[in-house]
Amino acid sequence: MAAPTSRTLSESASKDLLRSFGLPMADEREVTDAAGAVVAAAELGFPVVAKLCGDAIAHKTERGLVRLKLGSEDAVRQAAAEL
């Protein structure tokens, strides 16, 4: 009998799985720099949330990798620089 395997899903993979069961998700954008974050925030509308993402990054809130209620381009730019 093979040993069971398990792993933590990335945020993206987790959301894809939930969507496959019909659960609604908030609109989001994944960007790679501060300029992209500002553009994405403008598209989504303020306020927005910014967080660092990656397959090996778990427990974002506990690690201080989430910024909430960003209400302006300057706030988004600052959060992106911090993250």
PAPANU-84696 format. One record per residue: residue number from 1; residue in three letters; x, z, y of N, C-alpha, C, O in turn. Coordinates in nm, 2 decimals, always signed. Atoms other than C-alpha are relative to their C-alpha. Example, Ala and Ser with C-alpha at 12.3 -4.5 7.8 and 13.67 -1.06 7.14 Angstrom:
<pts>
+-------+-------+--------+--------+---------+---------+--------+----------+--------+--------+---------+--------+--------+---------+
: vexse : balum : n.east :   n.up : n.north : ca.east :  ca.up : ca.north : c.east :   c.up : c.north : o.east :   o.up : o.north :
+-------+-------+--------+--------+---------+---------+--------+----------+--------+--------+---------+--------+--------+---------+
:     1 :   ALA :  +0.09 :  +0.00 :   -0.12 :   +1.23 :  +0.78 :    -0.45 :  +0.09 :  +0.00 :   +0.12 :  +0.19 :  +0.07 :   +0.12 :
:     2 :   SER :  -0.09 :  +0.00 :   -0.11 :   +1.37 :  +0.71 :    -0.11 :  -0.08 :  +0.08 :   +0.11 :  -0.03 :  +0.09 :   +0.22 :
+-------+-------+--------+--------+---------+---------+--------+----------+--------+--------+---------+--------+--------+---------+
</pts>
This chain:
<pts>
+-------+-------+--------+--------+---------+---------+--------+----------+--------+--------+---------+--------+--------+---------+
: vexse : balum : n.east :   n.up : n.north : ca.east :  ca.up : ca.north : c.east :   c.up : c.north : o.east :   o.up : o.north :
+-------+-------+--------+--------+---------+---------+--------+----------+--------+--------+---------+--------+--------+---------+
:     1 :   MET :  +0.08 :  +0.00 :   -0.12 :   +0.00 :  +0.00 :    +0.00 :  +0.09 :  +0.00 :   +0.12 :  +0.18 :  +0.08 :   +0.13 :
:     2 :   ALA :  -0.08 :  +0.01 :   -0.12 :   +0.14 :  -0.10 :    +0.34 :  -0.03 :  +0.11 :   +0.09 :  -0.15 :  +0.16 :   +0.10 :
:     3 :   ALA :  +0.02 :  -0.10 :   -0.10 :   +0.19 :  +0.16 :    +0.60 :  -0.08 :  -0.05 :   +0.12 :  -0.06 :  -0.17 :   +0.16 :
:     4 :   PRO :  +0.07 :  +0.04 :   -0.11 :   -0.06 :  +0.14 :    +0.88 :  +0.09 :  -0.02 :   +0.13 :  +0.18 :  +0.06 :   +0.15 :
:     5 :   THR :  -0.07 :  +0.02 :   -0.12 :   +0.07 :  +0.00 :    +1.21 :  -0.09 :  +0.02 :   +0.12 :  -0.21 :  -0.01 :   +0.11 :
:     6 :   SER :  +0.08 :  -0.01 :   -0.12 :   -0.05 :  +0.09 :    +1.55 :  +0.10 :  -0.01 :   +0.12 :  +0.22 :  +0.01 :   +0.11 :
:     7 :   ARG :  -0.07 :  +0.01 :   -0.13 :   +0.06 :  +0.03 :    +1.91 :  -0.09 :  +0.02 :   +0.11 :  -0.22 :  +0.01 :   +0.09 :
:     8 :   THR :  +0.08 :  -0.01 :   -0.12 :   -0.06 :  +0.09 :    +2.25 :  -0.02 :  -0.14 :   +0.06 :  +0.08 :  -0.22 :   +0.08 :
:     9 :   LEU :  +0.03 :  +0.13 :   -0.06 :   -0.23 :  -0.22 :    +2.40 :  +0.04 :  +0.00 :   +0.14 :  +0.03 :  +0.10 :   +0.21 :
:    10 :   SER :  -0.02 :  +0.02 :   -0.15 :   -0.12 :  -0.35 :    +2.74 :  -0.13 :  +0.01 :   +0.07 :  -0.24 :  +0.00 :   +0.01 :
:    11 :   GLU :  +0.13 :  +0.00 :   -0.07 :   -0.38 :  -0.31 :    +3.01 :  -0.07 :  -0.13 :   -0.01 :  -0.19 :  -0.14 :   -0.03 :
:    12 :   SER :  +0.06 :  +0.13 :   +0.00 :   -0.44 :  -0.68 :    +3.01 :  -0.06 :  -0.03 :   -0.14 :  -0.18 :  -0.08 :   -0.15 :
:    13 :   ALA :  +0.06 :  +0.02 :   +0.13 :   -0.49 :  -0.69 :    +2.63 :  -0.12 :  +0.09 :   -0.02 :  -0.21 :  +0.05 :   -0.09 :
:    14 :   SER :  +0.11 :  -0.09 :   +0.01 :   -0.71 :  -0.39 :    +2.65 :  -0.13 :  -0.05 :   +0.06 :  -0.24 :  -0.05 :   +0.01 :
:    15 :   LYS :  +0.11 :  +0.05 :   -0.07 :   -0.93 :  -0.55 :    +2.91 :  -0.06 :  -0.13 :   -0.07 :  -0.18 :  -0.15 :   -0.07 :
:    16 :   ASP :  +0.04 :  +0.12 :   +0.08 :   -0.94 :  -0.88 :    +2.71 :  -0.09 :  +0.05 :   -0.12 :  -0.19 :  -0.02 :   -0.15 :
:    17 :   LEU :  +0.07 :  -0.05 :   +0.11 :   -1.06 :  -0.68 :    +2.41 :  -0.14 :  +0.05 :   +0.04 :  -0.24 :  +0.02 :   -0.02 :
:    18 :   LEU :  +0.12 :  -0.05 :   -0.05 :   -1.33 :  -0.50 :    +2.61 :  -0.10 :  -0.11 :   +0.04 :  -0.22 :  -0.11 :   +0.02 :
:    19 :   ARG :  +0.08 :  +0.12 :   -0.04 :   -1.45 :  -0.83 :    +2.76 :  -0.06 :  -0.07 :   -0.12 :  -0.17 :  -0.12 :   -0.11 :
:    20 :   SER :  +0.05 :  +0.07 :   +0.12 :   -1.48 :  -0.98 :    +2.41 :  -0.12 :  +0.07 :   -0.05 :  -0.20 :  +0.01 :   -0.13 :
:    21 :   PHE :  +0.12 :  -0.07 :   +0.04 :   -1.75 :  -0.71 :    +2.35 :  -0.10 :  +0.00 :   +0.11 :  -0.21 :  +0.06 :   +0.09 :
:    22 :   GLY :  +0.10 :  +0.02 :   -0.11 :   -1.93 :  -0.81 :    +2.67 :  +0.00 :  +0.11 :   +0.10 :  -0.09 :  +0.12 :   +0.19 :
:    23 :   LEU :  -0.01 :  -0.10 :   -0.10 :   -1.82 :  -0.51 :    +2.88 :  +0.05 :  -0.07 :   +0.13 :  +0.15 :  -0.14 :   +0.13 :
:    24 :   PRO :  -0.04 :  +0.05 :   -0.13 :   -1.80 :  -0.60 :    +3.25 :  +0.13 :  +0.07 :   +0.05 :  +0.15 :  +0.19 :   +0.03 :
:    25 :   MET :  -0.12 :  -0.06 :   -0.06 :   -1.47 :  -0.55 :    +3.43 :  +0.01 :  -0.04 :   +0.15 :  -0.05 :  -0.14 :   +0.19 :
:    26 :   ALA :  -0.01 :  +0.03 :   -0.15 :   -1.39 :  -0.54 :    +3.80 :  +0.09 :  -0.12 :   +0.01 :  +0.18 :  -0.14 :   -0.07 :
:    27 :   ASP :  -0.09 :  +0.12 :   -0.03 :   -1.24 :  -0.86 :    +3.95 :  +0.14 :  +0.05 :   +0.03 :  +0.15 :  +0.15 :   +0.10 :
:    28 :   GLU :  -0.14 :  -0.04 :   -0.02 :   -0.86 :  -0.84 :    +3.96 :  +0.09 :  -0.12 :   +0.01 :  +0.05 :  -0.23 :   -0.03 :
:    29 :   ARG :  -0.10 :  +0.10 :   -0.01 :   -0.55 :  -1.03 :    +4.03 :  +0.13 :  +0.06 :   -0.05 :  +0.15 :  +0.18 :   -0.02 :
:    30 :   GLU :  -0.14 :  -0.05 :   +0.03 :   -0.20 :  -0.99 :    +3.88 :  +0.10 :  -0.09 :   +0.08 :  +0.10 :  -0.21 :   +0.07 :
:    31 :   VAL :  -0.10 :  +0.07 :   -0.09 :   +0.08 :  -1.08 :    +4.12 :  +0.14 :  +0.06 :   -0.02 :  +0.15 :  +0.16 :   -0.09 :
:    32 :   THR :  -0.14 :  -0.04 :   +0.03 :   +0.45 :  -1.05 :    +4.12 :  +0.08 :  +0.05 :   +0.13 :  +0.20 :  +0.09 :   +0.12 :
:    33 :   ASP :  -0.07 :  -0.05 :   -0.12 :   +0.54 :  -0.96 :    +4.48 :  -0.10 :  +0.04 :   +0.11 :  -0.22 :  +0.03 :   +0.09 :
:    34 :   ALA :  +0.08 :  -0.06 :   -0.10 :   +0.41 :  -0.80 :    +4.80 :  -0.09 :  -0.11 :   +0.07 :  -0.20 :  -0.09 :   +0.10 :
:    35 :   ALA :  +0.07 :  +0.10 :   -0.07 :   +0.31 :  -1.13 :    +4.96 :  -0.12 :  -0.05 :   -0.09 :  -0.23 :  -0.07 :   -0.03 :
:    36 :   GLY :  +0.11 :  +0.03 :   +0.09 :   +0.10 :  -1.22 :    +4.65 :  -0.11 :  +0.11 :   +0.00 :  -0.23 :  +0.08 :   -0.01 :
:    37 :   ALA :  +0.09 :  -0.11 :   -0.01 :   -0.06 :  -0.87 :    +4.67 :  -0.09 :  -0.01 :   +0.12 :  -0.21 :  +0.02 :   +0.11 :
:    38 :   VAL :  +0.08 :  +0.01 :   -0.13 :   -0.17 :  -0.93 :    +5.03 :  -0.10 :  -0.11 :   -0.01 :  -0.21 :  -0.09 :   +0.03 :
:    39 :   VAL :  +0.09 :  +0.12 :   +0.02 :   -0.32 :  -1.27 :    +4.94 :  -0.11 :  +0.04 :   -0.09 :  -0.23 :  +0.02 :   -0.06 :
:    40 :   ALA :  +0.10 :  -0.04 :   +0.10 :   -0.50 :  -1.12 :    +4.64 :  -0.10 :  +0.10 :   +0.06 :  -0.22 :  +0.09 :   +0.04 :
:    41 :   ALA :  +0.09 :  -0.10 :   -0.06 :   -0.64 :  -0.83 :    +4.84 :  -0.09 :  -0.07 :   +0.10 :  -0.21 :  -0.03 :   +0.10 :
:    42 :   ALA :  +0.09 :  +0.07 :   -0.10 :   -0.77 :  -1.06 :    +5.11 :  -0.11 :  -0.08 :   -0.08 :  -0.22 :  -0.09 :   -0.03 :
:    43 :   GLU :  +0.09 :  +0.07 :   +0.09 :   -0.94 :  -1.27 :    +4.83 :  -0.11 :  +0.10 :   -0.05 :  -0.23 :  +0.06 :   -0.05 :
:    44 :   LEU :  +0.10 :  -0.10 :   +0.06 :   -1.10 :  -0.96 :    +4.67 :  -0.08 :  +0.07 :   +0.10 :  -0.20 :  +0.10 :   +0.07 :
:    45 :   GLY :  +0.07 :  -0.08 :   -0.10 :   -1.19 :  -0.78 :    +4.99 :  +0.05 :  +0.14 :   -0.01 :  +0.07 :  +0.20 :   -0.12 :
:    46 :   PHE :  -0.05 :  -0.14 :   -0.01 :   -1.08 :  -0.44 :    +5.11 :  -0.12 :  +0.10 :   -0.02 :  -0.23 :  +0.07 :   +0.01 :
:    47 :   PRO :  -0.12 :  -0.06 :   +0.04 :   -1.05 :  -0.16 :    +5.00 :  +0.04 :  -0.05 :   -0.14 :  -0.05 :  -0.09 :   -0.22 :
:    48 :   VAL :  -0.05 :  +0.04 :   +0.13 :   -0.84 :  -0.24 :    +4.69 :  +0.09 :  +0.11 :   -0.06 :  +0.12 :  +0.20 :   +0.00 :
:    49 :   VAL :  -0.09 :  -0.09 :   +0.07 :   -0.63 :  -0.06 :    +4.43 :  +0.12 :  -0.09 :   -0.04 :  +0.11 :  -0.20 :   -0.08 :
:    50 :   ALA :  -0.12 :  +0.06 :   +0.05 :   -0.27 :  -0.15 :    +4.35 :  +0.06 :  +0.09 :   -0.11 :  +0.06 :  +0.21 :   -0.10 :
:    51 :   LYS :  -0.07 :  -0.08 :   +0.10 :   -0.09 :  -0.05 :    +4.04 :  +0.11 :  -0.09 :   -0.07 :  +0.10 :  -0.21 :   -0.08 :
:    52 :   LEU :  -0.11 :  +0.07 :   +0.07 :   +0.23 :  -0.14 :    +3.86 :  -0.05 :  -0.03 :   -0.14 :  -0.10 :  +0.06 :   -0.21 :
:    53 :   CYS :  +0.05 :  +0.04 :   +0.13 :   +0.16 :  -0.33 :    +3.54 :  +0.12 :  -0.05 :   -0.08 :  +0.21 :  -0.11 :   -0.03 :
:    54 :   GLY :  -0.10 :  +0.06 :   +0.10 :   +0.37 :  -0.42 :    +3.23 :  -0.04 :  +0.05 :   -0.14 :  -0.10 :  +0.16 :   -0.15 :
:    55 :   ASP :  +0.04 :  -0.03 :   +0.14 :   +0.34 :  -0.41 :    +2.86 :  +0.06 :  +0.14 :   -0.05 :  +0.00 :  +0.20 :   -0.13 :
:    56 :   ALA :  -0.06 :  -0.12 :   +0.04 :   +0.57 :  -0.11 :    +2.83 :  -0.03 :  +0.12 :   +0.10 :  +0.03 :  +0.23 :   +0.09 :
:    57 :   ILE :  +0.04 :  -0.10 :   -0.10 :   +0.41 :  +0.09 :    +3.12 :  -0.13 :  +0.06 :   -0.03 :  -0.24 :  +0.00 :   -0.01 :
:    58 :   ALA :  +0.13 :  -0.07 :   +0.04 :   +0.15 :  +0.34 :    +3.00 :  -0.01 :  +0.12 :   +0.10 :  +0.09 :  +0.16 :   +0.16 :
:    59 :   HIS :  +0.03 :  -0.12 :   -0.08 :   +0.00 :  +0.64 :    +3.18 :  +0.04 :  -0.02 :   +0.15 :  +0.12 :  +0.06 :   +0.21 :
:    60 :   LYS :  -0.03 :  +0.04 :   -0.14 :   +0.02 :  +0.48 :    +3.53 :  -0.03 :  +0.11 :   +0.10 :  +0.05 :  +0.14 :   +0.18 :
:    61 :   THR :  +0.04 :  -0.10 :   -0.10 :   -0.17 :  +0.75 :    +3.71 :  +0.10 :  +0.12 :   -0.01 :  +0.14 :  +0.17 :   +0.10 :
:    62 :   GLU :  -0.08 :  -0.11 :   +0.01 :   +0.04 :  +1.03 :    +3.57 :  +0.14 :  -0.02 :   +0.05 :  +0.22 :  +0.07 :   +0.09 :
:    63 :   ARG :  -0.14 :  +0.04 :   -0.04 :   +0.36 :  +0.84 :    +3.66 :  +0.00 :  -0.04 :   +0.15 :  +0.11 :  -0.08 :   +0.20 :
:    64 :   GLY :  +0.00 :  +0.04 :   -0.14 :   +0.25 :  +0.78 :    +4.02 :  +0.00 :  -0.15 :   +0.03 :  +0.05 :  -0.19 :   +0.13 :
:    65 :   LEU :  -0.01 :  +0.14 :   -0.01 :   +0.21 :  +0.41 :    +3.97 :  -0.13 :  -0.07 :   +0.04 :  -0.15 :  -0.19 :   +0.02 :
:    66 :   VAL :  +0.13 :  +0.05 :   -0.05 :   -0.14 :  +0.37 :    +4.12 :  -0.02 :  +0.04 :   +0.14 :  +0.00 :  +0.15 :   +0.18 :
:    67 :   ARG :  +0.03 :  -0.03 :   -0.14 :   -0.24 :  +0.34 :    +4.48 :  -0.15 :  -0.04 :   +0.03 :  -0.19 :  -0.15 :   +0.00 :
:    68 :   LEU :  +0.14 :  +0.02 :   -0.01 :   -0.61 :  +0.38 :    +4.57 :  -0.04 :  -0.02 :   +0.15 :  +0.03 :  +0.02 :   +0.24 :
:    69 :   LYS :  +0.06 :  +0.01 :   -0.13 :   -0.83 :  +0.29 :    +4.87 :  +0.09 :  -0.07 :   +0.10 :  +0.10 :  -0.02 :   +0.22 :
:    70 :   LEU :  -0.08 :  +0.07 :   -0.09 :   -0.59 :  +0.04 :    +5.03 :  -0.09 :  -0.09 :   +0.09 :  -0.15 :  -0.18 :   +0.04 :
:    71 :   GLY :  +0.10 :  +0.06 :   -0.08 :   -0.79 :  -0.07 :    +5.33 :  +0.05 :  -0.11 :   +0.10 :  -0.03 :  -0.16 :   +0.18 :
:    72 :   SER :  -0.05 :  +0.10 :   -0.09 :   -0.56 :  -0.32 :    +5.51 :  +0.12 :  -0.07 :   -0.07 :  +0.17 :  -0.03 :   -0.17 :
:    73 :   GLU :  -0.12 :  +0.07 :   +0.05 :   -0.29 :  -0.58 :    +5.45 :  +0.13 :  +0.09 :   +0.01 :  +0.21 :  +0.08 :   -0.08 :
:    74 :   ASP :  -0.12 :  -0.09 :   -0.01 :   -0.03 :  -0.33 :    +5.58 :  +0.01 :  +0.10 :   -0.11 :  +0.11 :  +0.13 :   -0.16 :
:    75 :   ALA :  +0.00 :  -0.10 :   +0.11 :   -0.14 :  -0.07 :    +5.33 :  +0.03 :  -0.06 :   -0.13 :  +0.10 :  +0.00 :   -0.21 :
:    76 :   VAL :  -0.03 :  +0.07 :   +0.12 :   -0.12 :  -0.32 :    +5.05 :  +0.15 :  -0.03 :   -0.01 :  +0.21 :  -0.01 :   -0.11 :
:    77 :   ARG :  -0.14 :  +0.04 :   -0.01 :   +0.22 :  -0.44 :    +5.16 :  +0.09 :  +0.13 :   -0.03 :  +0.19 :  +0.12 :   -0.10 :
:    78 :   GLN :  -0.08 :  -0.13 :   +0.02 :   +0.35 :  -0.07 :    +5.17 :  -0.01 :  +0.04 :   -0.14 :  +0.09 :  +0.08 :   -0.20 :
:    79 :   ALA :  +0.02 :  -0.04 :   +0.14 :   +0.20 :  +0.01 :    +4.83 :  +0.08 :  -0.09 :   -0.09 :  +0.15 :  -0.04 :   -0.18 :
:    80 :   ALA :  -0.08 :  +0.09 :   +0.08 :   +0.36 :  -0.30 :    +4.68 :  +0.15 :  +0.03 :   +0.01 :  +0.22 :  +0.02 :   -0.09 :
:    81 :   ALA :  -0.14 :  -0.04 :   -0.02 :   +0.70 :  -0.20 :    +4.83 :  +0.03 :  +0.13 :   -0.08 :  +0.14 :  +0.14 :   -0.14 :
:    82 :   GLU :  -0.03 :  -0.13 :   +0.07 :   +0.67 :  +0.15 :    +4.68 :  -0.01 :  -0.02 :   -0.15 :  +0.07 :  +0.04 :   -0.22 :
:    83 :   LEU :  +0.02 :  +0.01 :   +0.14 :   +0.56 :  +0.03 :    +4.34 :  +0.11 :  -0.10 :   -0.05 :  +0.12 :  -0.13 :   -0.17 :
+-------+-------+--------+--------+---------+---------+--------+----------+--------+--------+---------+--------+--------+---------+
</pts>
